Amino acid sequence: MGIEFRTSVAQLGVEVLNIAKADFGDPATCQELRQAWIQHGLIIFREAAGPQLQLSLSRVFGKLVQHPLVASRARDYPELMDVHYEPASGDLYEIEGVGRGIFLPWHKDLIYTDRINHGGILRPVQLPLSEGETGFLDQIALYDRLPSRLKHQIKDLFVIYRADFHVENARFARLPTSLKRVRYGESTVKAQTQTRDAPRVLHPMVFTQNETGRKVLNVSPWFAVGIDGQETEAGDLLLQEIIDHCLNDGRAYFHSWRPDDMVLFDNWRMLHSVRSIPGDSSRWMQRTTIEGDYALGRVETGGTTIRDAMRISV
């Protein structure tokens, strides 16, 4: 039996069954998978266990790159990035007075640099007993639902982004009003230190998906600073209106992880987030990073070149 596609429960993305039996040397199978990624932007692979399958599957969609932080690389598989929360050492917050781990607001990876990776595949190694879902929002669908007035206003605008991994500093990310930082983990401290001198960058608010001609609403709430040339109250209100359109849409998909799941997402198109978990729980994910760049980002005028060491992907 070959691979089988079926519509995901949330009508966002597509599920693939029997991927463990796929022949990645078969050009037709690989092309079918790549076409599904272009069309849907999100693929959920069921019964897809193990790091070797994760790596082989990721290479169908592009060249893999290593994470610049050596400490984040999986020991036996350097092309896998460890995203690991432990109660004694991970980022810890209080939300409504209760200790919570992880919590990543809506964002795109590497949006705070001039080149953003095309995507990646996530796989769980250790899951908490509950919570810790990964959320996805389709920015092609979000553009389609944007009022005509706003489409006209933003068509030629760029958003300014800055690397700042301290969540409480995020101006436009939607944070719980009761959120308080208790502790930043080692990886966050390293990322903040490593990117401290990174220049601000610009990315267009809208771009066109080359393969289909569809428009993408290209805005990342986390890491956004303002609109280029409109760092004013009016500009901030416009950016907030666009972000509210994304986050109020009500059509986000939150993936409840199973041990044998893998999820591929298009980082150029999908916003993603992580819901927090109980502070005394553990959560360990591994992710590949698929190389690529839509070549529309740039360093702000007068900014310095971004060193590769600053390309820390959250």
C-alpha positions as CSV (number, residue, x, y, z in Angstrom):
1,M,0.0,0.0,0.0
2,G,1.3,3.5,-0.9
3,I,0.9,6.7,1.1
4,E,-2.6,7.9,1.7
5,F,-3.8,11.5,2.0
6,R,-6.9,12.5,4.0
7,T,-8.2,15.9,5.1
8,S,-7.2,16.9,8.6
9,V,-9.9,17.2,11.3
10,A,-9.5,20.9,11.5
11,Q,-9.6,21.4,7.7
12,L,-6.1,22.9,7.9
13,G,-3.4,21.0,6.2
14,V,-3.6,17.3,5.3
15,E,-2.9,14.0,7.0
16,V,-0.6,11.4,5.4
17,L,-0.9,7.7,6.4
18,N,1.5,4.8,5.7
19,I,4.5,7.2,5.4
20,A,6.8,4.6,7.1
21,K,6.2,2.4,4.0
22,A,7.0,5.2,1.5
23,D,9.8,4.8,-1.1
24,F,11.7,8.1,-0.9
25,G,13.7,7.0,-3.9
26,D,10.5,7.0,-6.0
27,P,10.3,10.4,-7.8
28,A,6.5,10.2,-8.1
29,T,6.1,9.7,-4.4
30,C,8.4,12.6,-3.6
31,Q,6.7,14.9,-6.0
32,E,3.3,14.0,-4.6
33,L,4.5,14.9,-1.1
34,R,6.1,18.2,-2.3
35,Q,3.0,19.2,-4.1
36,A,0.9,18.5,-1.0
37,W,3.2,20.8,1.0
38,I,2.8,23.6,-1.6
39,Q,-0.9,23.2,-1.6
40,H,-1.6,22.8,2.1
41,G,1.4,24.2,3.9
42,L,1.0,21.7,6.8
43,I,1.3,17.9,6.6
44,I,0.6,15.7,9.6
45,F,2.3,12.3,9.3
46,R,0.7,9.5,11.3
47,E,2.5,6.3,12.5
48,A,5.8,8.0,11.6
49,A,8.3,7.1,14.4
50,G,12.0,7.6,14.7
51,P,14.7,10.1,13.9
52,Q,16.0,8.3,10.8
53,L,12.5,8.5,9.2
54,Q,12.3,12.1,10.2
55,L,15.6,13.0,8.5
56,S,14.8,11.0,5.3
57,L,11.4,12.5,5.1
58,S,12.7,16.1,5.7
59,R,15.2,15.7,2.8
60,V,12.3,15.1,0.4
61,F,11.5,18.8,0.9
62,G,14.9,20.4,0.8
63,K,18.5,20.5,2.1
64,L,18.8,20.3,5.9
65,V,20.9,22.8,7.9
66,Q,22.2,22.5,11.4
67,H,21.2,24.7,14.3
68,P,24.0,27.2,15.1
69,L,23.8,26.5,18.9
70,V,25.8,23.3,19.4
71,A,23.9,22.6,22.7
72,S,20.7,22.5,20.7
73,R,21.7,19.7,18.4
74,A,20.7,16.1,19.1
75,R,23.8,14.2,20.1
76,D,23.5,11.3,17.6
77,Y,21.8,13.3,14.8
78,P,23.3,16.9,14.4
79,E,20.7,17.9,11.8
80,L,18.0,17.5,14.5
81,M,17.4,20.4,16.9
82,D,16.4,19.5,20.5
83,V,13.5,21.6,21.9
84,H,13.6,20.4,25.4
85,Y,11.8,21.6,28.5
86,E,12.8,20.3,32.0
87,P,11.2,21.7,35.1
88,A,14.5,22.4,36.8
89,S,16.1,24.3,33.9
90,G,13.6,25.5,31.2
91,D,11.8,28.8,30.7
92,L,9.3,29.1,33.6
93,Y,6.4,31.5,33.9
94,E,3.5,32.2,36.1
95,I,0.1,32.4,34.4
96,E,-2.8,33.2,36.8
97,G,-0.4,32.4,39.6
98,V,0.4,28.9,38.4
99,G,3.9,27.7,37.2
100,R,3.9,27.1,33.5
101,G,6.6,25.9,31.2
102,I,7.5,26.7,27.5
103,F,4.9,29.1,26.1
104,L,5.9,30.4,22.7
105,P,3.7,33.1,21.2
106,W,2.6,33.1,17.5
107,H,5.6,33.6,15.2
108,K,7.6,32.6,12.2
109,D,11.1,31.1,12.7
110,L,14.0,33.4,11.8
111,I,11.7,36.3,10.9
112,Y,14.2,38.5,12.8
113,T,16.9,37.8,10.2
114,D,17.0,38.7,6.6
115,R,16.8,35.0,5.5
116,I,14.1,32.7,6.8
117,N,14.2,28.9,6.5
118,H,11.5,27.2,4.4
119,G,10.2,24.9,7.2
120,G,10.8,21.9,9.3
121,I,9.5,18.6,10.6
122,L,8.6,18.3,14.3
123,R,8.6,15.0,16.2
124,P,7.9,14.3,19.9
125,V,10.5,12.4,22.0
126,Q,8.8,12.9,25.4
127,L,5.4,14.3,25.9
128,P,3.7,15.8,29.0
129,L,0.6,14.1,30.3
130,S,-1.4,17.0,29.0
131,E,-1.3,20.3,27.1
132,G,1.8,21.5,25.1
133,E,-0.1,21.6,21.8
134,T,1.5,23.2,18.8
135,G,-0.7,25.8,17.0
136,F,-0.8,26.7,13.3
137,L,-2.4,29.5,11.4
138,D,-2.5,29.6,7.6
139,Q,-1.6,33.1,6.3
140,I,-2.8,32.4,2.8
141,A,-6.3,31.9,4.2
142,L,-5.8,34.9,6.5
143,Y,-5.0,37.1,3.5
144,D,-8.1,35.9,1.6
145,R,-10.2,36.9,4.6
146,L,-8.6,40.3,5.0
147,P,-11.0,43.2,4.3
148,S,-10.3,44.9,0.9
149,R,-9.5,48.1,2.7
150,L,-6.6,46.5,4.6
151,K,-5.3,44.7,1.6
152,H,-4.9,48.0,-0.2
153,Q,-3.3,49.7,2.9
154,I,-0.6,47.1,3.4
155,K,0.2,45.9,-0.1
156,D,3.6,47.7,-0.3
157,L,4.5,47.9,3.4
158,F,7.3,46.2,5.3
159,V,7.4,45.2,9.0
160,I,10.4,45.7,11.2
161,Y,11.6,42.8,13.3
162,R,14.2,42.5,16.0
163,A,15.7,39.4,17.7
164,D,14.4,39.5,21.3
165,F,13.7,36.2,23.0
166,H,12.4,37.7,26.2
167,V,8.7,37.1,25.7
168,E,7.6,39.9,28.0
169,N,9.2,42.5,25.7
170,A,7.1,41.5,22.7
171,R,5.0,44.5,21.7
172,F,2.5,42.9,19.4
173,A,2.4,39.3,20.5
174,R,-0.7,38.4,22.4
175,L,0.4,37.5,25.9
176,P,-1.7,36.4,28.9
177,T,-2.4,39.5,31.0
178,S,-1.3,37.6,34.1
179,L,2.0,36.3,32.6
180,K,5.1,36.8,34.8
181,R,8.5,35.5,34.1
182,V,10.0,33.3,36.8
183,R,13.2,32.1,35.0
184,Y,14.7,31.9,31.6
185,G,16.3,28.6,30.6
186,E,19.9,28.2,29.4
187,S,18.9,28.1,25.7
188,T,17.0,31.3,25.9
189,V,19.8,33.1,27.7
190,K,22.3,31.9,25.0
191,A,20.0,33.0,22.2
192,Q,19.5,36.4,23.7
193,T,23.2,36.9,24.2
194,Q,24.2,35.6,20.8
195,T,21.8,37.9,19.0
196,R,22.2,41.0,21.2
197,D,23.9,43.0,18.5
198,A,21.8,41.7,15.6
199,P,20.4,44.5,13.4
200,R,16.7,45.0,12.8
201,V,15.4,43.5,9.5
202,L,12.5,44.2,7.2
203,H,10.0,41.7,5.6
204,P,7.1,42.5,3.3
205,M,3.6,42.4,4.9
206,V,2.4,40.5,1.8
207,F,4.1,38.3,-0.8
208,T,3.1,35.9,-3.5
209,Q,3.6,32.1,-3.3
210,N,5.6,31.5,-6.5
211,E,4.1,28.1,-7.3
212,T,0.4,29.1,-7.1
213,G,0.2,32.9,-7.3
214,R,-1.6,33.0,-4.0
215,K,-1.0,35.9,-1.6
216,V,0.5,35.4,1.9
217,L,-0.2,37.7,4.8
218,N,3.4,37.8,6.0
219,V,3.2,39.1,9.6
220,S,4.8,37.6,12.8
221,P,3.3,38.9,16.0
222,W,6.3,37.9,18.1
223,F,9.5,39.8,17.1
224,A,7.6,42.6,15.3
225,V,8.7,46.1,16.2
226,G,6.6,48.3,13.9
227,I,6.0,49.3,10.2
228,D,8.9,50.6,8.2
229,G,8.5,54.4,7.7
230,Q,5.5,54.4,10.0
231,E,6.9,54.0,13.5
232,T,4.1,56.2,14.8
233,E,1.0,55.7,16.8
234,A,-1.0,55.3,13.5
235,G,1.5,52.8,12.1
236,D,1.4,50.8,15.3
237,L,-2.4,50.8,15.3
238,L,-2.4,49.5,11.7
239,L,0.0,46.7,12.5
240,Q,-2.0,45.8,15.6
241,E,-5.2,45.6,13.4
242,I,-3.5,43.2,11.0
243,I,-2.2,41.1,13.9
244,D,-5.7,41.1,15.6
245,H,-7.1,39.9,12.3
246,C,-4.8,36.9,12.4
247,L,-5.2,36.1,16.1
248,N,-9.0,36.7,16.2
249,D,-9.6,34.5,13.2
250,G,-10.8,31.5,15.2
251,R,-9.5,29.0,12.7
252,A,-6.2,28.0,14.2
253,Y,-5.3,24.4,14.4
254,F,-3.8,23.1,17.6
255,H,-2.1,19.8,17.2
256,S,-2.5,17.4,20.1
257,W,0.6,15.2,19.8
258,R,0.7,11.5,19.7
259,P,4.0,9.6,20.2
260,D,4.2,8.5,16.6
261,D,3.3,11.8,14.9
262,M,5.4,14.1,12.8
263,V,4.3,17.5,11.5
264,L,5.8,19.4,8.6
265,F,5.0,23.1,8.3
266,D,5.8,25.7,5.7
267,N,7.5,28.5,7.7
268,W,7.0,31.0,4.9
269,R,3.3,30.6,5.2
270,M,2.3,29.3,8.6
271,L,2.4,31.1,11.9
272,H,3.0,28.7,14.8
273,S,2.9,28.7,18.6
274,V,3.2,26.4,21.6
275,R,0.7,26.3,24.4
276,S,2.3,26.1,27.8
277,I,2.5,23.0,30.0
278,P,2.4,22.5,33.8
279,G,5.7,23.7,35.2
280,D,6.5,20.4,36.7
281,S,6.1,18.5,33.4
282,S,8.7,17.6,30.8
283,R,8.4,18.0,27.0
284,W,11.1,17.0,24.5
285,M,10.7,17.6,20.8
286,Q,13.1,17.3,17.9
287,R,12.9,19.4,14.7
288,T,14.7,19.5,11.4
289,T,15.4,22.8,9.7
290,I,14.8,22.8,5.9
291,E,16.9,25.4,4.1
292,G,15.5,28.0,1.8
293,D,14.8,31.7,1.5
294,Y,12.0,33.5,-0.2
295,A,14.7,36.3,-0.7
296,L,12.4,39.2,0.3
297,G,13.9,40.1,3.6
298,R,16.6,42.7,4.1
299,V,18.6,44.3,6.8
300,E,17.3,47.7,7.8
301,T,19.1,50.6,6.1
302,G,22.4,51.3,7.8
303,G,22.4,47.9,9.5
304,T,25.3,45.5,9.6
305,T,25.5,42.1,8.0
306,I,23.8,39.3,10.1
307,R,26.4,36.7,11.1
308,D,25.4,33.1,10.7
309,A,25.8,32.7,14.5
310,M,22.9,35.1,14.9
311,R,20.5,32.8,12.9
312,I,18.9,31.2,15.9
313,S,15.7,29.5,14.9
314,V,12.9,29.3,17.6
